[in-house]
């Protein structure tokens, strides 16, 4: 059983042979104790990793949000918020991803803001490509439409429009296809 005063390696040894949902249960119960901040963060990350492995992206994202709330350094807060946004993107919760991105941007300097936005765009691109490979064209369309909103340069917009046009054509959305086709000619 997990007890206060255990080191990170002791915690890992204790939960090693357990099933993933049993690990979540034990770790969640352990969080109710008065733990040092570094151990609390470690346990929360462990739980989030298990959720992520089980494709429970929303639950994992909530934990990363909580991690950002107990973190003091801005760089650490920003990292947790960006991870939260990534998981919401993977889960298809774009509104929540936008909120997490906004929280990260509000903590960032001007230089860091560019890095954050670049990372967020990469998450959307990867998720769109994953949907395309999985033949989930409608989901890919939603991701690329969101990515088109985030694109800042004309080259980025043209690339996303090209992908969207291909998807629209395959989905039989000819009105949307023709609208983008006229934009890509300009």
Secondary structure, DSSP 8 states (H G I E B T S, - for coil): ---TT--HHHHHHHHTTS-HHHHHHHHHHHHTS---HHHHHHHHHHHHHHHHHTT-HHHHHHHHHHHHHH--SHHHHHHHHHHHHHHHHHTT-HHHHHHHHHHHHHHS-HHHHHHHHHHHHHHHHHHHHHHHHTT-HHHHHHHHHHHHHH--SHHHHHHHHHHHHHHHHHHT-HHHHHHHHHHHH-
